[in-house]
Amino acid sequence: MFAEQDPFNAYKATSLDARAAAANQHEMVRMLLDGLLEELARAEGHIHEKQFEAKGLSLQKCINIVHGLDSMLDLENGGEVATNLHRLYEYSSNQLLLASVKNDASELSAVVRVINDVRAGWENLN
C-alpha cells in the first residue's frame, strides 16, 4: 500500500508509460528486454530469500514478457532471425518454468545470458 502512495514510484510508472507511448518497435523491444533483465534479478533474489509467492509472481512476469517478445516476431517474413529468436524465447520460457519448479536460481543464469545476447543484438541495430 505504501508503494502505491510513493510519489517516486508514481513518477517512475508515469515516466515508463510516456516512454512506451513514444517508442518505436525497436525501442519497445529494448524496453521489454531491459524490463525482463530487471525482473530476472528480482526473481533470483526472491528464490535466494525463499520468498516463494513473490518468486512465482516475478517469474510469471518474466514469462509474460518473453511471450510478449515472441508474439512480436513476424515468423512468416522475418526469416532466420525471427526463427532463431523464437527458439531462444521458447528456450527461455522453458528455463523460467524449470527455475520456478526447482526453486533454483542457477537455472536463471542461462536465461540472463540469452537475453543479454539478444539485448546486445538490438543495440547494434542503431
Disulfide bonds with the S-S distance in Angstrom:
none
